[in-house]
């Protein structure tokens, strides 16, 4: 029996060692004492391979979790994608900080009890920068998230566009409306309505809602967003069962009409969860990596084409409201 136990123990140890690849990161749980949100606030931090041997600081990615408590999200849902991207080179070495926020909506609540935006962009960011070997400036800081977290990315990045060099929002969910009165809450439970009251007011405060609703944030801050230089990516699957493709399409149309540069990817056949994340995560990581380590070398072919377009009159600088409004009413598919 002792021999069997020893053999089993050795096998388990061997499996654990083999699981540690050269591209494995190190997960550090962080607790932050704070008066802004329920304390201590938990932040899971993933360090890149070779972190202890770094001679220069690496970029910082803030990752916002989806519609769960956020507990162990980085370990259970994100870590494998990140480490795979480190292995393939799709993601530059970086420190990832993932706050555990529950159903925070990533805003400072209307009732004043929770100030999640202020915490994430203030105290949390400062403490992570102080504790870990990360770049201290905007050029080395990005924010990203999926679903509920994708919504949070938009709210935070649109409010603080000068804080991040890039923001990537995956399948964000928010009402695809421009007016509060068009928000359908008929299916909300009493619990959801009570929670919304704490976050947005009871009844919902129209000004507060507008100031935290991604589409109207674009409308009301178009010039600020355009001039900030924030590099932005929004993406979603066209088979998202939550219907988030409607939200992202609306946002894309607003950003395009406002002449705000952005990447927009509508993934055909992709759902809200599942296999499509295996190719969507690498795409998001490549986008963020390009902004964190931009190619500064000139592109002769692109420059030659641009100059030719200018000479022939084809080149027209981007401007707002370039395309006509769609006035055609299409027949709905049966």
C-alpha positions as a Markdown table, in Angstrom:
| # | Residue | x | y | z |
|---|---|---|---|---|
| 1 | Unk | 0.0 | 0.0 | 0.0 |
| 2 | Unk | 2.8 | 2.4 | 0.9 |
| 3 | Unk | 4.4 | 1.8 | -2.5 |
| 4 | Unk | 1.1 | 2.5 | -4.3 |
| 5 | Unk | 0.7 | 5.8 | -2.3 |
| 6 | Unk | 4.2 | 6.8 | -3.2 |
| 7 | Unk | 3.7 | 6.1 | -6.9 |
| 8 | Unk | 0.4 | 8.0 | -7.0 |
| 9 | Unk | 2.1 | 10.9 | -5.2 |
| 10 | Unk | 5.0 | 10.9 | -7.6 |
| 11 | Unk | 2.6 | 10.8 | -10.6 |
| 12 | Unk | 0.6 | 13.8 | -9.3 |
| 13 | Unk | 3.8 | 15.7 | -8.7 |
| 14 | Unk | 5.0 | 14.9 | -12.2 |
| 15 | Unk | 1.7 | 16.1 | -13.7 |
| 16 | Unk | 2.0 | 19.4 | -11.7 |
| 17 | Unk | 5.5 | 19.9 | -12.9 |
| 18 | Unk | 4.6 | 19.2 | -16.5 |
| 19 | Unk | 1.7 | 21.6 | -16.3 |
| 20 | Unk | 4.2 | 24.4 | -15.5 |
| 21 | Unk | 5.4 | 25.4 | -19.0 |
| 22 | Unk | 7.8 | 28.1 | -19.9 |
| 23 | Unk | 4.8 | 30.3 | -20.7 |
| 24 | Unk | 3.0 | 29.8 | -17.4 |
| 25 | Unk | 2.4 | 32.9 | -15.4 |
| 26 | Unk | 2.1 | 33.4 | -11.6 |
| 27 | Unk | -1.2 | 34.2 | -10.0 |
| 28 | Unk | -1.1 | 36.6 | -7.1 |
| 29 | Unk | -4.2 | 37.4 | -5.0 |
| 30 | Unk | -4.2 | 41.0 | -3.8 |
| 31 | Unk | -6.3 | 42.5 | -1.1 |
| 32 | Unk | -6.8 | 46.3 | -1.0 |
| 33 | Unk | -8.2 | 48.1 | 2.1 |
| 34 | Unk | -10.5 | 50.8 | 0.8 |
| 35 | Unk | -13.3 | 53.1 | 1.7 |
| 36 | Unk | -14.6 | 53.3 | -1.9 |
| 37 | Unk | -16.1 | 49.8 | -2.2 |
| 38 | Unk | -16.7 | 46.8 | 0.1 |
| 39 | Unk | -13.3 | 46.2 | 1.8 |
| 40 | Unk | -11.0 | 44.5 | 1.4 |
| 41 | Unk | -11.4 | 44.6 | -2.3 |
| 42 | Unk | -10.0 | 41.6 | -4.1 |
| 43 | Unk | -7.8 | 41.9 | -7.2 |
| 44 | Unk | -6.3 | 38.9 | -8.9 |
| 45 | Unk | -3.0 | 39.6 | -10.6 |
| 46 | Unk | -1.3 | 37.4 | -13.2 |
| 47 | Unk | 2.4 | 37.9 | -13.7 |
| 48 | Unk | 4.0 | 37.0 | -17.0 |
| 49 | Unk | 6.7 | 34.3 | -17.4 |
| 50 | Unk | 10.1 | 35.5 | -16.3 |
| 51 | Unk | 8.6 | 38.4 | -14.2 |
| 52 | Unk | 11.2 | 38.0 | -11.5 |
| 53 | Unk | 14.0 | 38.5 | -14.0 |
| 54 | Unk | 12.6 | 41.6 | -15.6 |
| 55 | Unk | 15.0 | 44.5 | -16.0 |
| 56 | Unk | 12.4 | 46.8 | -17.5 |
| 57 | Unk | 8.8 | 47.4 | -16.5 |
| 58 | Unk | 6.1 | 45.7 | -18.6 |
| 59 | Unk | 2.7 | 46.9 | -19.7 |
| 60 | Unk | -0.4 | 46.7 | -17.4 |
| 61 | Unk | -3.7 | 45.2 | -18.6 |
| 62 | Unk | -6.8 | 45.8 | -16.5 |
| 63 | Unk | -9.3 | 43.0 | -17.2 |
| 64 | Unk | -13.0 | 43.3 | -16.2 |
| 65 | Unk | -14.9 | 40.1 | -15.6 |
| 66 | Unk | -18.3 | 39.2 | -16.9 |
| 67 | Unk | -21.6 | 38.8 | -15.2 |
| 68 | Unk | -20.5 | 36.6 | -12.2 |
| 69 | Unk | -19.2 | 37.4 | -8.8 |
| 70 | Unk | -15.7 | 37.6 | -10.4 |
| 71 | Unk | -14.3 | 35.3 | -7.8 |
| 72 | Unk | -11.5 | 33.1 | -9.5 |
| 73 | Unk | -12.6 | 34.5 | -12.9 |
| 74 | Unk | -9.0 | 35.1 | -14.0 |
| 75 | Unk | -8.0 | 31.5 | -13.1 |
| 76 | Unk | -11.0 | 29.7 | -14.4 |
| 77 | Unk | -11.9 | 31.7 | -17.6 |
| 78 | Unk | -9.0 | 33.9 | -18.7 |
| 79 | Unk | -5.6 | 32.4 | -17.6 |
| 80 | Unk | -5.4 | 29.6 | -20.2 |
| 81 | Unk | -6.2 | 32.1 | -23.1 |
| 82 | Unk | -3.6 | 34.5 | -21.8 |
| 83 | Unk | -0.8 | 31.9 | -21.4 |
| 84 | Unk | -1.6 | 30.5 | -24.8 |
| 85 | Unk | -1.3 | 34.0 | -26.3 |
| 86 | Unk | 2.1 | 34.5 | -24.5 |
| 87 | Unk | 3.2 | 31.2 | -25.9 |
| 88 | Unk | 2.3 | 32.1 | -29.5 |
| 89 | Unk | 3.4 | 35.7 | -29.2 |
| 90 | Unk | -0.1 | 37.1 | -29.7 |
| 91 | Unk | 0.2 | 38.9 | -26.4 |
| 92 | Unk | 3.2 | 40.9 | -25.3 |
| 93 | Unk | 4.5 | 40.1 | -21.7 |
| 94 | Unk | 2.3 | 42.1 | -19.4 |
| 95 | Unk | 0.9 | 42.1 | -15.9 |
| 96 | Unk | -2.9 | 41.5 | -15.8 |
| 97 | Unk | -4.9 | 42.9 | -12.9 |
| 98 | Unk | -8.5 | 41.6 | -12.6 |
| 99 | Unk | -10.6 | 43.3 | -9.9 |
| 100 | Unk | -13.3 | 41.1 | -8.3 |
| 101 | Unk | -16.3 | 43.4 | -8.4 |
| 102 | Unk | -19.5 | 41.3 | -8.2 |
| 103 | Unk | -22.4 | 43.0 | -10.1 |
| 104 | Unk | -20.9 | 46.4 | -9.8 |
| 105 | Unk | -21.8 | 47.7 | -13.3 |
| 106 | Unk | -18.3 | 49.3 | -13.1 |
| 107 | Unk | -19.8 | 52.7 | -12.1 |
| 108 | Unk | -19.9 | 54.9 | -9.1 |
| 109 | Unk | -23.4 | 54.0 | -7.8 |
| 110 | Unk | -26.1 | 56.6 | -7.7 |
| 111 | Unk | -26.8 | 55.9 | -4.0 |
| 112 | Unk | -23.1 | 56.6 | -3.1 |
| 113 | Unk | -22.5 | 53.2 | -1.5 |
| 114 | Unk | -20.0 | 51.9 | -4.0 |
| 115 | Unk | -17.6 | 53.9 | -6.2 |
| 116 | Unk | -16.2 | 51.2 | -8.5 |
| 117 | Unk | -15.1 | 53.5 | -11.3 |
| 118 | Unk | -13.2 | 55.7 | -8.8 |
| 119 | Unk | -11.7 | 52.7 | -7.1 |
| 120 | Unk | -10.5 | 51.0 | -10.3 |
| 121 | Unk | -9.1 | 54.1 | -12.0 |
| 122 | Unk | -7.7 | 55.6 | -8.8 |
| 123 | Unk | -6.7 | 53.5 | -5.8 |
| 124 | Unk | -6.5 | 50.1 | -7.5 |
| 125 | Unk | -4.5 | 51.4 | -10.4 |
| 126 | Unk | -2.1 | 53.3 | -8.1 |
| 127 | Unk | -1.5 | 50.4 | -5.8 |
| 128 | Unk | -0.9 | 47.9 | -8.7 |
| 129 | Unk | 1.5 | 50.3 | -10.3 |
| 130 | Unk | 3.3 | 50.8 | -6.9 |
| 131 | Unk | 3.5 | 47.1 | -6.1 |
| 132 | Unk | 4.3 | 45.5 | -9.5 |
| 133 | Unk | 7.0 | 46.2 | -12.1 |
| 134 | Unk | 4.7 | 47.8 | -14.6 |
| 135 | Unk | 4.8 | 50.9 | -16.9 |
| 136 | Unk | 3.5 | 53.9 | -15.1 |
| 137 | Unk | 2.1 | 55.8 | -18.1 |
| 138 | Unk | -0.8 | 55.8 | -20.4 |
| 139 | Unk | 1.3 | 54.3 | -23.2 |
| 140 | Unk | 1.8 | 51.1 | -21.1 |
| 141 | Unk | -1.8 | 50.7 | -19.8 |
| 142 | Unk | -4.8 | 49.1 | -21.5 |
| 143 | Unk | -8.2 | 47.9 | -20.3 |
| 144 | Unk | -10.3 | 45.0 | -21.6 |
| 145 | Unk | -13.1 | 42.7 | -20.7 |
| 146 | Unk | -15.9 | 40.5 | -21.9 |
| 147 | Unk | -19.8 | 40.6 | -21.6 |
| 148 | Unk | -20.6 | 42.5 | -18.4 |
| 149 | Unk | -17.0 | 43.4 | -18.2 |
| 150 | Unk | -17.0 | 44.6 | -21.9 |
| 151 | Unk | -19.8 | 47.0 | -20.8 |
| 152 | Unk | -17.5 | 48.2 | -18.0 |
| 153 | Unk | -14.6 | 48.7 | -20.4 |
| 154 | Unk | -16.8 | 51.1 | -22.4 |
| 155 | Unk | -18.0 | 53.0 | -19.3 |
| 156 | Unk | -14.6 | 53.4 | -17.8 |
| 157 | Unk | -12.6 | 54.1 | -21.1 |
| 158 | Unk | -15.2 | 56.6 | -22.4 |
| 159 | Unk | -15.0 | 58.4 | -19.1 |
| 160 | Unk | -11.2 | 58.3 | -18.9 |
| 161 | Unk | -10.0 | 58.1 | -22.5 |
| 162 | Unk | -6.7 | 59.7 | -21.6 |
| 163 | Unk | -5.9 | 57.0 | -19.0 |
| 164 | Unk | -5.5 | 54.1 | -21.5 |
| 165 | Unk | -3.7 | 53.7 | -24.8 |
| 166 | Unk | -6.2 | 51.1 | -25.9 |
| 167 | Unk | -9.5 | 49.5 | -24.8 |
| 168 | Unk | -11.0 | 46.2 | -26.0 |
| 169 | Unk | -14.7 | 45.4 | -25.4 |
| 170 | Unk | -15.8 | 41.8 | -26.1 |
| 171 | Unk | -19.6 | 41.2 | -26.5 |
| 172 | Unk | -20.6 | 44.1 | -24.2 |
| 173 | Unk | -24.3 | 44.0 | -23.2 |
| 174 | Unk | -26.3 | 47.2 | -22.7 |
| 175 | Unk | -29.7 | 48.3 | -23.9 |
| 176 | Unk | -29.5 | 49.2 | -27.6 |
| 177 | Unk | -31.4 | 52.4 | -27.1 |
| 178 | Unk | -30.6 | 56.1 | -27.1 |
| 179 | Unk | -33.4 | 57.2 | -24.8 |
| 180 | Unk | -34.2 | 56.1 | -21.3 |
| 181 | Unk | -37.9 | 55.7 | -22.1 |
| 182 | Unk | -37.1 | 53.2 | -24.8 |
| 183 | Unk | -35.3 | 50.8 | -22.3 |
| 184 | Unk | -37.6 | 47.8 | -21.9 |
| 185 | Unk | -37.5 | 46.7 | -18.2 |
| 186 | Unk | -40.8 | 44.8 | -18.3 |
| 187 | Unk | -39.1 | 41.5 | -17.8 |
| 188 | Unk | -37.0 | 42.6 | -14.8 |
| 189 | Unk | -37.6 | 40.8 | -11.5 |
| 190 | Unk | -38.2 | 42.8 | -8.3 |
| 191 | Unk | -34.6 | 42.0 | -7.2 |
| 192 | Unk | -33.2 | 43.4 | -10.4 |
| 193 | Unk | -35.3 | 46.5 | -10.2 |
| 194 | Unk | -34.1 | 47.0 | -6.6 |
| 195 | Unk | -30.5 | 46.6 | -7.6 |
| 196 | Unk | -30.9 | 49.0 | -10.5 |
| 197 | Unk | -32.4 | 51.6 | -8.1 |
| 198 | Unk | -29.2 | 51.5 | -6.0 |
| 199 | Unk | -27.1 | 51.9 | -9.2 |
| 200 | Unk | -29.1 | 54.3 | -11.3 |
| 201 | Unk | -31.6 | 55.9 | -8.9 |
| 202 | Unk | -35.3 | 55.3 | -7.8 |
| 203 | Unk | -36.8 | 56.2 | -10.2 |
| 204 | Unk | -33.9 | 56.0 | -12.6 |
| 205 | Unk | -32.1 | 59.3 | -12.8 |
| 206 | Unk | -32.2 | 60.3 | -16.5 |
| 207 | Unk | -29.0 | 62.4 | -16.4 |
| 208 | Unk | -27.1 | 59.8 | -14.4 |
| 209 | Unk | -28.3 | 57.0 | -16.8 |
| 210 | Unk | -27.3 | 59.0 | -19.9 |
| 211 | Unk | -23.8 | 59.8 | -18.4 |
| 212 | Unk | -23.2 | 56.0 | -17.8 |
| 213 | Unk | -24.8 | 54.5 | -21.0 |
| 214 | Unk | -22.2 | 53.8 | -23.6 |
| 215 | Unk | -24.1 | 55.0 | -26.7 |
| 216 | Unk | -25.1 | 58.3 | -25.1 |
| 217 | Unk | -21.6 | 58.7 | -23.7 |
| 218 | Unk | -20.3 | 58.6 | -27.3 |
| 219 | Unk | -22.9 | 61.2 | -28.4 |
| 220 | Unk | -22.2 | 63.5 | -25.5 |
| 221 | Unk | -18.4 | 63.2 | -25.6 |
| 222 | Unk | -17.6 | 62.6 | -29.3 |
| 223 | Unk | -15.0 | 65.3 | -29.7 |
| 224 | Unk | -13.2 | 64.3 | -26.5 |
| 225 | Unk | -13.1 | 60.7 | -27.6 |
| 226 | Unk | -12.0 | 61.5 | -31.1 |
| 227 | Unk | -9.2 | 63.8 | -29.9 |
| 228 | Unk | -8.0 | 61.6 | -27.1 |
| 229 | Unk | -6.3 | 59.1 | -29.4 |
| 230 | Unk | -7.8 | 56.2 | -27.5 |
| 231 | Unk | -7.4 | 53.0 | -29.6 |
| 232 | Unk | -10.6 | 51.1 | -29.4 |
| 233 | Unk | -11.9 | 47.6 | -30.4 |
| 234 | Unk | -15.5 | 46.4 | -30.1 |
| 235 | Unk | -16.5 | 42.9 | -31.1 |
| 236 | Unk | -19.4 | 40.5 | -30.8 |
| 237 | Unk | -20.8 | 37.3 | -32.3 |
| 238 | Unk | -23.9 | 37.5 | -34.5 |
| 239 | Unk | -25.4 | 34.5 | -32.7 |
| 240 | Unk | -25.0 | 36.0 | -29.3 |
| 241 | Unk | -28.0 | 34.6 | -27.4 |
| 242 | Unk | -28.2 | 37.8 | -25.3 |
| 243 | Unk | -28.7 | 39.9 | -28.4 |
| 244 | Unk | -25.5 | 41.9 | -27.7 |
| 245 | Unk | -24.9 | 42.2 | -31.4 |
| 246 | Unk | -27.6 | 44.8 | -31.5 |
| 247 | Unk | -25.8 | 46.8 | -28.8 |
| 248 | Unk | -22.4 | 46.6 | -30.5 |
| 249 | Unk | -23.9 | 47.4 | -33.9 |
| 250 | Unk | -25.5 | 50.5 | -32.5 |
| 251 | Unk | -22.3 | 51.6 | -30.9 |
| 252 | Unk | -20.3 | 51.0 | -34.1 |
| 253 | Unk | -22.7 | 53.2 | -36.1 |
| 254 | Unk | -22.4 | 56.0 | -33.6 |
| 255 | Unk | -18.6 | 55.8 | -33.6 |
| 256 | Unk | -18.5 | 55.7 | -37.4 |
| 257 | Unk | -20.8 | 58.6 | -37.8 |
| 258 | Unk | -18.8 | 60.6 | -35.1 |
| 259 | Unk | -15.6 | 59.8 | -37.1 |
| 260 | Unk | -14.1 | 58.1 | -34.0 |
| 261 | Unk | -11.5 | 55.5 | -35.2 |
| 262 | Unk | -12.2 | 52.0 | -33.9 |
| 263 | Unk | -11.9 | 48.3 | -34.8 |
| 264 | Unk | -15.3 | 46.6 | -35.2 |
| 265 | Unk | -15.6 | 42.9 | -35.6 |
| 266 | Unk | -18.9 | 41.1 | -36.0 |
| 267 | Unk | -18.0 | 37.4 | -35.9 |
| 268 | Unk | -20.3 | 35.3 | -38.1 |
| 269 | Unk | -21.6 | 32.2 | -36.3 |
| 270 | Unk | -20.1 | 33.1 | -33.0 |
| 271 | Unk | -22.1 | 32.8 | -29.7 |
| 272 | Unk | -21.8 | 34.7 | -26.4 |
| 273 | Unk | -19.7 | 31.8 | -24.9 |
| 274 | Unk | -18.2 | 28.7 | -26.2 |
| 275 | Unk | -15.7 | 27.7 | -28.9 |
| 276 | Unk | -15.5 | 31.1 | -30.7 |
| 277 | Unk | -13.6 | 32.5 | -27.7 |
| 278 | Unk | -10.7 | 30.3 | -28.9 |
| 279 | Unk | -10.1 | 32.6 | -31.9 |
| 280 | Unk | -11.6 | 35.8 | -30.5 |
| 281 | Unk | -9.3 | 36.1 | -27.5 |
| 282 | Unk | -6.1 | 35.9 | -29.7 |
| 283 | Unk | -7.5 | 38.6 | -31.9 |
| 284 | Unk | -8.2 | 40.9 | -29.0 |
| 285 | Unk | -4.7 | 40.2 | -27.6 |
| 286 | Unk | -3.1 | 41.0 | -30.9 |
| 287 | Unk | -5.0 | 44.3 | -31.1 |
| 288 | Unk | -3.8 | 45.3 | -27.6 |
| 289 | Unk | -0.3 | 44.2 | -28.3 |
| 290 | Unk | -0.1 | 46.3 | -31.5 |
| 291 | Unk | -1.0 | 49.4 | -29.5 |
| 292 | Unk | 1.4 | 48.5 | -26.6 |
| 293 | Unk | 4.3 | 47.8 | -29.0 |
| 294 | Unk | 3.4 | 49.8 | -32.1 |
| 295 | Unk | 5.3 | 49.3 | -35.3 |
| 296 | Unk | 7.1 | 52.6 | -35.9 |
| 297 | Unk | 8.7 | 51.6 | -39.1 |
| 298 | Unk | 7.4 | 53.4 | -42.2 |
| 299 | Unk | 5.2 | 51.4 | -44.6 |
| 300 | Unk | 6.4 | 52.4 | -48.1 |
| 301 | Unk | 3.6 | 50.6 | -50.0 |
| 302 | Unk | 0.9 | 52.2 | -47.9 |
| 303 | Unk | 2.4 | 55.6 | -48.2 |
| 304 | Unk | 2.8 | 55.3 | -51.9 |
| 305 | Unk | -0.8 | 54.3 | -52.3 |
| 306 | Unk | -1.9 | 57.2 | -50.0 |
| 307 | Unk | 0.0 | 59.8 | -52.1 |
| 308 | Unk | -1.4 | 58.4 | -55.3 |
| 309 | Unk | -4.9 | 58.6 | -53.9 |
| 310 | Unk | -4.2 | 62.3 | -53.0 |
| 311 | Unk | -2.9 | 63.1 | -56.5 |
| 312 | Unk | -5.9 | 61.5 | -58.2 |
| 313 | Unk | -8.4 | 63.1 | -55.9 |
| 314 | Unk | -9.7 | 59.8 | -54.4 |
| 315 | Unk | -8.4 | 60.5 | -50.9 |
| 316 | Unk | -10.9 | 62.2 | -48.6 |
| 317 | Unk | -10.0 | 62.8 | -44.9 |
| 318 | Unk | -12.4 | 61.1 | -42.5 |
| 319 | Unk | -15.2 | 63.3 | -41.3 |
| 320 | Unk | -18.5 | 63.0 | -39.4 |
| 321 | Unk | -21.8 | 61.9 | -40.9 |
| 322 | Unk | -20.3 | 60.7 | -44.2 |
| 323 | Unk | -22.9 | 58.2 | -45.1 |
| 324 | Unk | -26.6 | 58.8 | -45.8 |
| 325 | Unk | -29.1 | 57.7 | -43.2 |
| 326 | Unk | -30.8 | 54.4 | -44.2 |
| 327 | Unk | -34.4 | 55.4 | -45.1 |
| 328 | Unk | -35.3 | 52.1 | -46.7 |
| 329 | Unk | -37.6 | 49.8 | -44.6 |
| 330 | Unk | -36.6 | 46.2 | -45.4 |
| 331 | Unk | -39.0 | 43.4 | -45.1 |
| 332 | Unk | -38.3 | 41.3 | -42.0 |
| 333 | Unk | -37.1 | 37.7 | -42.7 |
| 334 | Unk | -39.8 | 35.1 | -42.2 |
